[in-house]
Amino acid sequence: MPVTTEGKAKTIVGPTVVIDPEMCKGCNLCTYVCAPEVLIVSESLNHLGFHPAEYVGEGCTGCGVCFYTCPEPGAIIVYKPPRKSKK
């Protein structure tokens, strides 16, 4: 499953989180509920002047709690590759 980030396509190997920093309002609810602690507060500001959440790049379990907690529709997308069948 290819994902496009900043004009570059990459294939997802494991679960991952994609956060649109321009849609994030900096409430940081996702960082509080992230059990594996793979979401952090960015030091940079978005166009609204908020410090958006940021994925550290590995360790996501694909649970989706951040997605369901986020009050901004579309700001967080959780990708979880399909399980491989046991044959």
HTML snippet that shows the backbone in 3Dmol.js (N, CA, C, O; Angstrom):
<script src="https://3Dmol.org/build/3Dmol-min.js"></script>
<div id="view" style="width:600px;height:400px;position:relative"></div>
<script>
const pdb = `
ATOM      1  N   MET A   1       0.852  -1.171   0.000  1.00  0.00           N
ATOM      2  CA  MET A   1       0.000   0.000   0.000  1.00  0.00           C
ATOM      3  C   MET A   1       0.898   1.234   0.000  1.00  0.00           C
ATOM      4  O   MET A   1       1.519   1.533   1.020  1.00  0.00           O
ATOM      5  N   PRO A   2       0.982   1.952  -1.109  1.00  0.00           N
ATOM      6  CA  PRO A   2       1.815   3.145  -1.142  1.00  0.00           C
ATOM      7  C   PRO A   2       1.141   4.331  -0.463  1.00  0.00           C
ATOM      8  O   PRO A   2      -0.071   4.518  -0.574  1.00  0.00           O
ATOM      9  N   VAL A   3       1.927   5.114   0.228  1.00  0.00           N
ATOM     10  CA  VAL A   3       1.457   6.319   0.885  1.00  0.00           C
ATOM     11  C   VAL A   3       2.294   7.473   0.361  1.00  0.00           C
ATOM     12  O   VAL A   3       3.514   7.360   0.251  1.00  0.00           O
ATOM     13  N   THR A   4       1.650   8.569   0.041  1.00  0.00           N
ATOM     14  CA  THR A   4       2.378   9.735  -0.446  1.00  0.00           C
ATOM     15  C   THR A   4       2.551  10.721   0.693  1.00  0.00           C
ATOM     16  O   THR A   4       1.576  11.155   1.307  1.00  0.00           O
ATOM     17  N   THR A   5       3.793  11.070   0.970  1.00  0.00           N
ATOM     18  CA  THR A   5       4.092  12.097   1.954  1.00  0.00           C
ATOM     19  C   THR A   5       5.081  13.058   1.331  1.00  0.00           C
ATOM     20  O   THR A   5       6.163  12.662   0.899  1.00  0.00           O
ATOM     21  N   GLU A   6       4.706  14.311   1.289  1.00  0.00           N
ATOM     22  CA  GLU A   6       5.528  15.372   0.722  1.00  0.00           C
ATOM     23  C   GLU A   6       5.988  15.048  -0.692  1.00  0.00           C
ATOM     24  O   GLU A   6       7.144  15.280  -1.047  1.00  0.00           O
ATOM     25  N   GLY A   7       5.078  14.511  -1.493  1.00  0.00           N
ATOM     26  CA  GLY A   7       5.388  14.248  -2.889  1.00  0.00           C
ATOM     27  C   GLY A   7       6.179  12.985  -3.150  1.00  0.00           C
ATOM     28  O   GLY A   7       6.505  12.685  -4.298  1.00  0.00           O
ATOM     29  N   LYS A   8       6.496  12.236  -2.096  1.00  0.00           N
ATOM     30  CA  LYS A   8       7.261  10.998  -2.258  1.00  0.00           C
ATOM     31  C   LYS A   8       6.404   9.825  -1.828  1.00  0.00           C
ATOM     32  O   LYS A   8       5.798   9.847  -0.757  1.00  0.00           O
ATOM     33  N   ALA A   9       6.355   8.801  -2.667  1.00  0.00           N
ATOM     34  CA  ALA A   9       5.584   7.600  -2.336  1.00  0.00           C
ATOM     35  C   ALA A   9       6.477   6.630  -1.588  1.00  0.00           C
ATOM     36  O   ALA A   9       7.639   6.437  -1.945  1.00  0.00           O
ATOM     37  N   LYS A  10       5.932   6.024  -0.554  1.00  0.00           N
ATOM     38  CA  LYS A  10       6.685   4.997   0.162  1.00  0.00           C
ATOM     39  C   LYS A  10       5.739   3.867   0.533  1.00  0.00           C
ATOM     40  O   LYS A  10       4.544   4.081   0.739  1.00  0.00           O
ATOM     41  N   THR A  11       6.281   2.678   0.613  1.00  0.00           N
ATOM     42  CA  THR A  11       5.488   1.507   0.940  1.00  0.00           C
ATOM     43  C   THR A  11       5.496   1.307   2.446  1.00  0.00           C
ATOM     44  O   THR A  11       6.535   1.425   3.096  1.00  0.00           O
ATOM     45  N   ILE A  12       4.330   1.003   2.989  1.00  0.00           N
ATOM     46  CA  ILE A  12       4.207   0.779   4.427  1.00  0.00           C
ATOM     47  C   ILE A  12       4.553  -0.666   4.743  1.00  0.00           C
ATOM     48  O   ILE A  12       4.000  -1.594   4.153  1.00  0.00           O
ATOM     49  N   VAL A  13       5.463  -0.843   5.671  1.00  0.00           N
ATOM     50  CA  VAL A  13       5.863  -2.184   6.088  1.00  0.00           C
ATOM     51  C   VAL A  13       5.078  -2.595   7.325  1.00  0.00           C
ATOM     52  O   VAL A  13       4.582  -3.719   7.399  1.00  0.00           O
ATOM     53  N   GLY A  14       4.962  -1.712   8.277  1.00  0.00           N
ATOM     54  CA  GLY A  14       4.221  -1.984   9.499  1.00  0.00           C
ATOM     55  C   GLY A  14       3.214  -0.877   9.746  1.00  0.00           C
ATOM     56  O   GLY A  14       3.072   0.020   8.915  1.00  0.00           O
ATOM     57  N   PRO A  15       2.513  -0.919  10.867  1.00  0.00           N
ATOM     58  CA  PRO A  15       1.561   0.150  11.175  1.00  0.00           C
ATOM     59  C   PRO A  15       2.275   1.500  11.248  1.00  0.00           C
ATOM     60  O   PRO A  15       3.412   1.585  11.711  1.00  0.00           O
ATOM     61  N   THR A  16       1.612   2.528  10.799  1.00  0.00           N
ATOM     62  CA  THR A  16       2.194   3.871  10.838  1.00  0.00           C
ATOM     63  C   THR A  16       1.096   4.918  10.970  1.00  0.00           C
ATOM     64  O   THR A  16      -0.068   4.668  10.656  1.00  0.00           O
ATOM     65  N   VAL A  17       1.490   6.079  11.436  1.00  0.00           N
ATOM     66  CA  VAL A  17       0.577   7.201  11.610  1.00  0.00           C
ATOM     67  C   VAL A  17       1.038   8.329  10.699  1.00  0.00           C
ATOM     68  O   VAL A  17       2.226   8.649  10.646  1.00  0.00           O
ATOM     69  N   VAL A  18       0.096   8.928   9.988  1.00  0.00           N
ATOM     70  CA  VAL A  18       0.393  10.103   9.169  1.00  0.00           C
ATOM     71  C   VAL A  18      -0.441  11.249   9.730  1.00  0.00           C
ATOM     72  O   VAL A  18      -1.669  11.178   9.777  1.00  0.00           O
ATOM     73  N   ILE A  19       0.246  12.301  10.151  1.00  0.00           N
ATOM     74  CA  ILE A  19      -0.423  13.471  10.721  1.00  0.00           C
ATOM     75  C   ILE A  19      -0.227  14.640   9.768  1.00  0.00           C
ATOM     76  O   ILE A  19       0.897  14.944   9.367  1.00  0.00           O
ATOM     77  N   ASP A  20      -1.323  15.292   9.410  1.00  0.00           N
ATOM     78  CA  ASP A  20      -1.242  16.485   8.583  1.00  0.00           C
ATOM     79  C   ASP A  20      -0.973  17.665   9.522  1.00  0.00           C
ATOM     80  O   ASP A  20      -1.880  18.106  10.226  1.00  0.00           O
ATOM     81  N   PRO A  21       0.250  18.177   9.541  1.00  0.00           N
ATOM     82  CA  PRO A  21       0.582  19.231  10.502  1.00  0.00           C
ATOM     83  C   PRO A  21      -0.203  20.520  10.290  1.00  0.00           C
ATOM     84  O   PRO A  21      -0.375  21.298  11.229  1.00  0.00           O
ATOM     85  N   GLU A  22      -0.680  20.755   9.078  1.00  0.00           N
ATOM     86  CA  GLU A  22      -1.438  21.977   8.820  1.00  0.00           C
ATOM     87  C   GLU A  22      -2.883  21.876   9.298  1.00  0.00           C
ATOM     88  O   GLU A  22      -3.550  22.898   9.458  1.00  0.00           O
ATOM     89  N   MET A  23      -3.375  20.665   9.529  1.00  0.00           N
ATOM     90  CA  MET A  23      -4.733  20.486  10.052  1.00  0.00           C
ATOM     91  C   MET A  23      -4.744  20.358  11.569  1.00  0.00           C
ATOM     92  O   MET A  23      -5.782  20.556  12.200  1.00  0.00           O
ATOM     93  N   CYS A  24      -3.608  20.032  12.154  1.00  0.00           N
ATOM     94  CA  CYS A  24      -3.502  19.815  13.600  1.00  0.00           C
ATOM     95  C   CYS A  24      -3.635  21.144  14.342  1.00  0.00           C
ATOM     96  O   CYS A  24      -2.992  22.131  13.987  1.00  0.00           O
ATOM     97  N   LYS A  25      -4.471  21.156  15.369  1.00  0.00           N
ATOM     98  CA  LYS A  25      -4.695  22.353  16.175  1.00  0.00           C
ATOM     99  C   LYS A  25      -3.851  22.370  17.448  1.00  0.00           C
ATOM    100  O   LYS A  25      -3.993  23.268  18.278  1.00  0.00           O
ATOM    101  N   GLY A  26      -2.973  21.378  17.600  1.00  0.00           N
ATOM    102  CA  GLY A  26      -2.050  21.370  18.731  1.00  0.00           C
ATOM    103  C   GLY A  26      -2.682  21.054  20.068  1.00  0.00           C
ATOM    104  O   GLY A  26      -2.135  21.444  21.100  1.00  0.00           O
ATOM    105  N   CYS A  27      -3.805  20.368  20.093  1.00  0.00           N
ATOM    106  CA  CYS A  27      -4.448  20.035  21.378  1.00  0.00           C
ATOM    107  C   CYS A  27      -3.667  18.953  22.124  1.00  0.00           C
ATOM    108  O   CYS A  27      -3.755  18.849  23.347  1.00  0.00           O
ATOM    109  N   ASN A  28      -2.907  18.154  21.385  1.00  0.00           N
ATOM    110  CA  ASN A  28      -2.047  17.094  21.928  1.00  0.00           C
ATOM    111  C   ASN A  28      -2.794  15.962  22.610  1.00  0.00           C
ATOM    112  O   ASN A  28      -2.201  15.212  23.385  1.00  0.00           O
ATOM    113  N   LEU A  29      -4.089  15.825  22.334  1.00  0.00           N
ATOM    114  CA  LEU A  29      -4.834  14.697  22.900  1.00  0.00           C
ATOM    115  C   LEU A  29      -4.247  13.378  22.406  1.00  0.00           C
ATOM    116  O   LEU A  29      -4.175  12.408  23.161  1.00  0.00           O
ATOM    117  N   CYS A  30      -3.832  13.340  21.152  1.00  0.00           N
ATOM    118  CA  CYS A  30      -3.270  12.107  20.594  1.00  0.00           C
ATOM    119  C   CYS A  30      -1.978  11.704  21.301  1.00  0.00           C
ATOM    120  O   CYS A  30      -1.725  10.515  21.494  1.00  0.00           O
ATOM    121  N   THR A  31      -1.168  12.672  21.685  1.00  0.00           N
ATOM    122  CA  THR A  31       0.086  12.341  22.373  1.00  0.00           C
ATOM    123  C   THR A  31      -0.182  11.782  23.768  1.00  0.00           C
ATOM    124  O   THR A  31       0.579  10.950  24.263  1.00  0.00           O
ATOM    125  N   TYR A  32      -1.256  12.234  24.398  1.00  0.00           N
ATOM    126  CA  TYR A  32      -1.602  11.737  25.738  1.00  0.00           C
ATOM    127  C   TYR A  32      -2.124  10.307  25.709  1.00  0.00           C
ATOM    128  O   TYR A  32      -1.849   9.530  26.623  1.00  0.00           O
ATOM    129  N   VAL A  33      -2.875   9.950  24.667  1.00  0.00           N
ATOM    130  CA  VAL A  33      -3.490   8.624  24.621  1.00  0.00           C
ATOM    131  C   VAL A  33      -2.627   7.571  23.933  1.00  0.00           C
ATOM    132  O   VAL A  33      -2.978   6.392  23.947  1.00  0.00           O
ATOM    133  N   CYS A  34      -1.518   7.964  23.338  1.00  0.00           N
ATOM    134  CA  CYS A  34      -0.664   7.023  22.614  1.00  0.00           C
ATOM    135  C   CYS A  34       0.102   6.136  23.598  1.00  0.00           C
ATOM    136  O   CYS A  34       1.054   6.579  24.240  1.00  0.00           O
ATOM    137  N   ALA A  35      -0.332   4.877  23.704  1.00  0.00           N
ATOM    138  CA  ALA A  35       0.288   3.943  24.651  1.00  0.00           C
ATOM    139  C   ALA A  35       1.770   3.668  24.352  1.00  0.00           C
ATOM    140  O   ALA A  35       2.576   3.658  25.283  1.00  0.00           O
ATOM    141  N   PRO A  36       2.160   3.444  23.075  1.00  0.00           N
ATOM    142  CA  PRO A  36       3.577   3.213  22.810  1.00  0.00           C
ATOM    143  C   PRO A  36       4.412   4.497  22.788  1.00  0.00           C
ATOM    144  O   PRO A  36       5.621   4.444  22.563  1.00  0.00           O
ATOM    145  N   GLU A  37       3.777   5.641  23.017  1.00  0.00           N
ATOM    146  CA  GLU A  37       4.448   6.945  23.080  1.00  0.00           C
ATOM    147  C   GLU A  37       5.270   7.249  21.827  1.00  0.00           C
ATOM    148  O   GLU A  37       6.437   7.628  21.915  1.00  0.00           O
ATOM    149  N   VAL A  38       4.644   7.076  20.658  1.00  0.00           N
ATOM    150  CA  VAL A  38       5.328   7.347  19.394  1.00  0.00           C
ATOM    151  C   VAL A  38       4.884   8.666  18.769  1.00  0.00           C
ATOM    152  O   VAL A  38       5.332   9.017  17.678  1.00  0.00           O
ATOM    153  N   LEU A  39       4.007   9.396  19.453  1.00  0.00           N
ATOM    154  CA  LEU A  39       3.586  10.715  18.987  1.00  0.00           C
ATOM    155  C   LEU A  39       4.151  11.758  19.934  1.00  0.00           C
ATOM    156  O   LEU A  39       4.067  11.621  21.154  1.00  0.00           O
ATOM    157  N   ILE A  40       4.728  12.801  19.354  1.00  0.00           N
ATOM    158  CA  ILE A  40       5.338  13.863  20.147  1.00  0.00           C
ATOM    159  C   ILE A  40       4.811  15.211  19.668  1.00  0.00           C
ATOM    160  O   ILE A  40       4.136  15.294  18.643  1.00  0.00           O
ATOM    161  N   VAL A  41       5.123  16.255  20.411  1.00  0.00           N
ATOM    162  CA  VAL A  41       4.770  17.610  20.024  1.00  0.00           C
ATOM    163  C   VAL A  41       5.944  18.171  19.222  1.00  0.00           C
ATOM    164  O   VAL A  41       7.083  18.169  19.689  1.00  0.00           O
ATOM    165  N   SER A  42       5.657  18.646  18.024  1.00  0.00           N
ATOM    166  CA  SER A  42       6.694  19.207  17.156  1.00  0.00           C
ATOM    167  C   SER A  42       7.190  20.534  17.710  1.00  0.00           C
ATOM    168  O   SER A  42       6.439  21.274  18.345  1.00  0.00           O
ATOM    169  N   GLU A  43       8.436  20.819  17.469  1.00  0.00           N
ATOM    170  CA  GLU A  43       8.986  22.108  17.880  1.00  0.00           C
ATOM    171  C   GLU A  43       8.661  23.201  16.863  1.00  0.00           C
ATOM    172  O   GLU A  43       8.719  24.388  17.183  1.00  0.00           O
ATOM    173  N   SER A  44       8.321  22.800  15.640  1.00  0.00           N
ATOM    174  CA  SER A  44       7.989  23.785  14.613  1.00  0.00           C
ATOM    175  C   SER A  44       6.522  24.190  14.724  1.00  0.00           C
ATOM    176  O   SER A  44       5.721  23.486  15.338  1.00  0.00           O
ATOM    177  N   LEU A  45       6.184  25.310  14.134  1.00  0.00           N
ATOM    178  CA  LEU A  45       4.819  25.806  14.139  1.00  0.00           C
ATOM    179  C   LEU A  45       4.182  25.570  12.779  1.00  0.00           C
ATOM    180  O   LEU A  45       4.857  25.616  11.751  1.00  0.00           O
ATOM    181  N   ASN A  46       2.872  25.316  12.780  1.00  0.00           N
ATOM    182  CA  ASN A  46       2.156  25.210  11.508  1.00  0.00           C
ATOM    183  C   ASN A  46       1.647  26.595  11.105  1.00  0.00           C
ATOM    184  O   ASN A  46       1.943  27.580  11.781  1.00  0.00           O
ATOM    185  N   HIS A  47       0.896  26.681  10.028  1.00  0.00           N
ATOM    186  CA  HIS A  47       0.438  27.976   9.526  1.00  0.00           C
ATOM    187  C   HIS A  47      -0.538  28.680  10.478  1.00  0.00           C
ATOM    188  O   HIS A  47      -0.766  29.883  10.355  1.00  0.00           O
ATOM    189  N   LEU A  48      -1.108  27.934  11.420  1.00  0.00           N
ATOM    190  CA  LEU A  48      -2.024  28.520  12.400  1.00  0.00           C
ATOM    191  C   LEU A  48      -1.305  28.977  13.667  1.00  0.00           C
ATOM    192  O   LEU A  48      -1.911  29.598  14.540  1.00  0.00           O
ATOM    193  N   GLY A  49      -0.018  28.670  13.763  1.00  0.00           N
ATOM    194  CA  GLY A  49       0.762  29.052  14.940  1.00  0.00           C
ATOM    195  C   GLY A  49       0.738  28.031  16.059  1.00  0.00           C
ATOM    196  O   GLY A  49       1.104  28.342  17.192  1.00  0.00           O
ATOM    197  N   PHE A  50       0.306  26.796  15.749  1.00  0.00           N
ATOM    198  CA  PHE A  50       0.263  25.719  16.749  1.00  0.00           C
ATOM    199  C   PHE A  50       1.457  24.783  16.563  1.00  0.00           C
ATOM    200  O   PHE A  50       2.001  24.657  15.466  1.00  0.00           O
ATOM    201  N   HIS A  51       1.844  24.142  17.640  1.00  0.00           N
ATOM    202  CA  HIS A  51       2.843  23.075  17.578  1.00  0.00           C
ATOM    203  C   HIS A  51       2.085  21.776  17.308  1.00  0.00           C
ATOM    204  O   HIS A  51       1.450  21.242  18.218  1.00  0.00           O
ATOM    205  N   PRO A  52       2.138  21.258  16.083  1.00  0.00           N
ATOM    206  CA  PRO A  52       1.368  20.055  15.763  1.00  0.00           C
ATOM    207  C   PRO A  52       2.002  18.790  16.335  1.00  0.00           C
ATOM    208  O   PRO A  52       3.177  18.771  16.704  1.00  0.00           O
ATOM    209  N   ALA A  53       1.203  17.753  16.397  1.00  0.00           N
ATOM    210  CA  ALA A  53       1.716  16.441  16.801  1.00  0.00           C
ATOM    211  C   ALA A  53       2.554  15.887  15.652  1.00  0.00           C
ATOM    212  O   ALA A  53       2.388  16.275  14.495  1.00  0.00           O
ATOM    213  N   GLU A  54       3.453  14.975  15.999  1.00  0.00           N
ATOM    214  CA  GLU A  54       4.373  14.415  15.006  1.00  0.00           C
ATOM    215  C   GLU A  54       4.652  12.951  15.366  1.00  0.00           C
ATOM    216  O   GLU A  54       4.806  12.608  16.538  1.00  0.00           O
ATOM    217  N   TYR A  55       4.713  12.111  14.359  1.00  0.00           N
ATOM    218  CA  TYR A  55       5.026  10.687  14.552  1.00  0.00           C
ATOM    219  C   TYR A  55       6.541  10.529  14.556  1.00  0.00           C
ATOM    220  O   TYR A  55       7.217  11.090  13.694  1.00  0.00           O
ATOM    221  N   VAL A  56       7.087   9.775  15.511  1.00  0.00           N
ATOM    222  CA  VAL A  56       8.540   9.623  15.621  1.00  0.00           C
ATOM    223  C   VAL A  56       9.129   8.729  14.540  1.00  0.00           C
ATOM    224  O   VAL A  56      10.343   8.730  14.336  1.00  0.00           O
ATOM    225  N   GLY A  57       8.293   7.968  13.845  1.00  0.00           N
ATOM    226  CA  GLY A  57       8.777   7.193  12.708  1.00  0.00           C
ATOM    227  C   GLY A  57       8.782   5.696  12.864  1.00  0.00           C
ATOM    228  O   GLY A  57       8.921   4.982  11.872  1.00  0.00           O
ATOM    229  N   GLU A  58       8.635   5.196  14.067  1.00  0.00           N
ATOM    230  CA  GLU A  58       8.556   3.746  14.269  1.00  0.00           C
ATOM    231  C   GLU A  58       7.928   3.446  15.615  1.00  0.00           C
ATOM    232  O   GLU A  58       7.910   4.287  16.514  1.00  0.00           O
ATOM    233  N   GLY A  59       7.414   2.231  15.737  1.00  0.00           N
ATOM    234  CA  GLY A  59       6.845   1.786  17.001  1.00  0.00           C
ATOM    235  C   GLY A  59       5.332   1.823  17.089  1.00  0.00           C
ATOM    236  O   GLY A  59       4.766   1.414  18.102  1.00  0.00           O
ATOM    237  N   CYS A  60       4.658   2.308  16.040  1.00  0.00           N
ATOM    238  CA  CYS A  60       3.197   2.363  16.049  1.00  0.00           C
ATOM    239  C   CYS A  60       2.635   0.939  16.046  1.00  0.00           C
ATOM    240  O   CYS A  60       3.123   0.065  15.329  1.00  0.00           O
ATOM    241  N   THR A  61       1.601   0.727  16.861  1.00  0.00           N
ATOM    242  CA  THR A  61       0.956  -0.592  16.914  1.00  0.00           C
ATOM    243  C   THR A  61      -0.270  -0.650  16.020  1.00  0.00           C
ATOM    244  O   THR A  61      -0.820  -1.727  15.793  1.00  0.00           O
ATOM    245  N   GLY A  62      -0.707   0.501  15.507  1.00  0.00           N
ATOM    246  CA  GLY A  62      -1.883   0.541  14.641  1.00  0.00           C
ATOM    247  C   GLY A  62      -3.195   0.461  15.398  1.00  0.00           C
ATOM    248  O   GLY A  62      -4.221   0.126  14.806  1.00  0.00           O
ATOM    249  N   CYS A  63      -3.194   0.758  16.681  1.00  0.00           N
ATOM    250  CA  CYS A  63      -4.406   0.636  17.497  1.00  0.00           C
ATOM    251  C   CYS A  63      -5.491   1.627  17.085  1.00  0.00           C
ATOM    252  O   CYS A  63      -6.677   1.326  17.219  1.00  0.00           O
ATOM    253  N   GLY A  64      -5.109   2.802  16.586  1.00  0.00           N
ATOM    254  CA  GLY A  64      -6.071   3.787  16.125  1.00  0.00           C
ATOM    255  C   GLY A  64      -6.647   4.690  17.195  1.00  0.00           C
ATOM    256  O   GLY A  64      -7.536   5.489  16.899  1.00  0.00           O
ATOM    257  N   VAL A  65      -6.172   4.592  18.434  1.00  0.00           N
ATOM    258  CA  VAL A  65      -6.720   5.426  19.505  1.00  0.00           C
ATOM    259  C   VAL A  65      -6.480   6.910  19.204  1.00  0.00           C
ATOM    260  O   VAL A  65      -7.339   7.744  19.490  1.00  0.00           O
ATOM    261  N   CYS A  66      -5.334   7.239  18.637  1.00  0.00           N
ATOM    262  CA  CYS A  66      -5.050   8.641  18.297  1.00  0.00           C
ATOM    263  C   CYS A  66      -6.062   9.159  17.276  1.00  0.00           C
ATOM    264  O   CYS A  66      -6.539  10.288  17.388  1.00  0.00           O
ATOM    265  N   PHE A  67      -6.388   8.335  16.286  1.00  0.00           N
ATOM    266  CA  PHE A  67      -7.354   8.704  15.255  1.00  0.00           C
ATOM    267  C   PHE A  67      -8.718   9.013  15.869  1.00  0.00           C
ATOM    268  O   PHE A  67      -9.335  10.025  15.536  1.00  0.00           O
ATOM    269  N   TYR A  68      -9.187   8.146  16.761  1.00  0.00           N
ATOM    270  CA  TYR A  68     -10.502   8.327  17.365  1.00  0.00           C
ATOM    271  C   TYR A  68     -10.530   9.443  18.398  1.00  0.00           C
ATOM    272  O   TYR A  68     -11.594   9.994  18.680  1.00  0.00           O
ATOM    273  N   THR A  69      -9.387   9.784  18.962  1.00  0.00           N
ATOM    274  CA  THR A  69      -9.312  10.844  19.963  1.00  0.00           C
ATOM    275  C   THR A  69      -9.239  12.227  19.332  1.00  0.00           C
ATOM    276  O   THR A  69      -9.701  13.203  19.922  1.00  0.00           O
ATOM    277  N   CYS A  70      -8.669  12.316  18.151  1.00  0.00           N
ATOM    278  CA  CYS A  70      -8.442  13.606  17.491  1.00  0.00           C
ATOM    279  C   CYS A  70      -9.771  14.294  17.158  1.00  0.00           C
ATOM    280  O   CYS A  70     -10.626  13.707  16.495  1.00  0.00           O
ATOM    281  N   PRO A  71      -9.941  15.535  17.618  1.00  0.00           N
ATOM    282  CA  PRO A  71     -11.182  16.253  17.320  1.00  0.00           C
ATOM    283  C   PRO A  71     -11.202  16.874  15.917  1.00  0.00           C
ATOM    284  O   PRO A  71     -12.238  17.375  15.481  1.00  0.00           O
ATOM    285  N   GLU A  72     -10.086  16.845  15.221  1.00  0.00           N
ATOM    286  CA  GLU A  72      -9.996  17.448  13.887  1.00  0.00           C
ATOM    287  C   GLU A  72     -10.095  16.369  12.816  1.00  0.00           C
ATOM    288  O   GLU A  72      -9.133  15.631  12.602  1.00  0.00           O
ATOM    289  N   PRO A  73     -11.238  16.261  12.136  1.00  0.00           N
ATOM    290  CA  PRO A  73     -11.410  15.218  11.124  1.00  0.00           C
ATOM    291  C   PRO A  73     -10.350  15.293  10.025  1.00  0.00           C
ATOM    292  O   PRO A  73     -10.134  16.345   9.424  1.00  0.00           O
ATOM    293  N   GLY A  74      -9.713  14.192   9.780  1.00  0.00           N
ATOM    294  CA  GLY A  74      -8.723  14.111   8.710  1.00  0.00           C
ATOM    295  C   GLY A  74      -7.316  14.497   9.087  1.00  0.00           C
ATOM    296  O   GLY A  74      -6.417  14.392   8.253  1.00  0.00           O
ATOM    297  N   ALA A  75      -7.083  14.941  10.311  1.00  0.00           N
ATOM    298  CA  ALA A  75      -5.729  15.346  10.703  1.00  0.00           C
ATOM    299  C   ALA A  75      -4.819  14.137  10.921  1.00  0.00           C
ATOM    300  O   ALA A  75      -3.611  14.223  10.704  1.00  0.00           O
ATOM    301  N   ILE A  76      -5.394  13.018  11.348  1.00  0.00           N
ATOM    302  CA  ILE A  76      -4.612  11.807  11.620  1.00  0.00           C
ATOM    303  C   ILE A  76      -5.168  10.653  10.801  1.00  0.00           C
ATOM    304  O   ILE A  76      -6.376  10.422  10.751  1.00  0.00           O
ATOM    305  N   ILE A  77      -4.256   9.940  10.164  1.00  0.00           N
ATOM    306  CA  ILE A  77      -4.619   8.715   9.448  1.00  0.00           C
ATOM    307  C   ILE A  77      -3.710   7.608   9.973  1.00  0.00           C
ATOM    308  O   ILE A  77      -2.493   7.778  10.037  1.00  0.00           O
ATOM    309  N   VAL A  78      -4.295   6.490  10.344  1.00  0.00           N
ATOM    310  CA  VAL A  78      -3.521   5.340  10.800  1.00  0.00           C
ATOM    311  C   VAL A  78      -3.571   4.287   9.708  1.00  0.00           C
ATOM    312  O   VAL A  78      -4.644   3.827   9.318  1.00  0.00           O
ATOM    313  N   TYR A  79      -2.404   3.913   9.225  1.00  0.00           N
ATOM    314  CA  TYR A  79      -2.305   2.864   8.213  1.00  0.00           C
ATOM    315  C   TYR A  79      -1.844   1.582   8.889  1.00  0.00           C
ATOM    316  O   TYR A  79      -0.856   1.564   9.622  1.00  0.00           O
ATOM    317  N   LYS A  80      -2.571   0.528   8.629  1.00  0.00           N
ATOM    318  CA  LYS A  80      -2.234  -0.781   9.173  1.00  0.00           C
ATOM    319  C   LYS A  80      -2.271  -1.776   8.032  1.00  0.00           C
ATOM    320  O   LYS A  80      -3.349  -2.103   7.535  1.00  0.00           O
ATOM    321  N   PRO A  81      -1.120  -2.261   7.609  1.00  0.00           N
ATOM    322  CA  PRO A  81      -1.096  -3.223   6.487  1.00  0.00           C
ATOM    323  C   PRO A  81      -1.913  -4.452   6.812  1.00  0.00           C
ATOM    324  O   PRO A  81      -1.995  -4.844   7.976  1.00  0.00           O
ATOM    325  N   PRO A  82      -2.530  -5.081   5.798  1.00  0.00           N
ATOM    326  CA  PRO A  82      -3.323  -6.276   6.046  1.00  0.00           C
ATOM    327  C   PRO A  82      -2.444  -7.424   6.545  1.00  0.00           C
ATOM    328  O   PRO A  82      -1.274  -7.548   6.183  1.00  0.00           O
ATOM    329  N   ARG A  83      -3.043  -8.236   7.372  1.00  0.00           N
ATOM    330  CA  ARG A  83      -2.314  -9.414   7.884  1.00  0.00           C
ATOM    331  C   ARG A  83      -2.070 -10.392   6.763  1.00  0.00           C
ATOM    332  O   ARG A  83      -2.880 -10.525   5.846  1.00  0.00           O
ATOM    333  N   LYS A  84      -0.951 -11.070   6.845  1.00  0.00           N
ATOM    334  CA  LYS A  84      -0.660 -12.103   5.856  1.00  0.00           C
ATOM    335  C   LYS A  84      -1.361 -13.379   6.286  1.00  0.00           C
ATOM    336  O   LYS A  84      -1.351 -13.750   7.460  1.00  0.00           O
ATOM    337  N   SER A  85      -1.964 -14.035   5.321  1.00  0.00           N
ATOM    338  CA  SER A  85      -2.710 -15.251   5.637  1.00  0.00           C
ATOM    339  C   SER A  85      -1.749 -16.387   5.962  1.00  0.00           C
ATOM    340  O   SER A  85      -0.653 -16.489   5.410  1.00  0.00           O
ATOM    341  N   LYS A  86      -2.203 -17.237   6.880  1.00  0.00           N
ATOM    342  CA  LYS A  86      -1.410 -18.412   7.255  1.00  0.00           C
ATOM    343  C   LYS A  86      -1.773 -19.564   6.341  1.00  0.00           C
ATOM    344  O   LYS A  86      -2.910 -20.036   6.353  1.00  0.00           O
ATOM    345  N   LYS A  87      -0.830 -20.011   5.562  1.00  0.00           N
ATOM    346  CA  LYS A  87      -1.089 -21.126   4.651  1.00  0.00           C
ATOM    347  C   LYS A  87      -0.067 -22.204   4.833  1.00  0.00           C
ATOM    348  O   LYS A  87      -0.121 -23.227   4.150  1.00  0.00           O
TER     349      LYS A  87
END
`;
const viewer = $3Dmol.createViewer("view");
viewer.addModel(pdb, "pdb");
viewer.setStyle({}, {cartoon: {color: "spectrum"}});
viewer.zoomTo();
viewer.render();
</script>
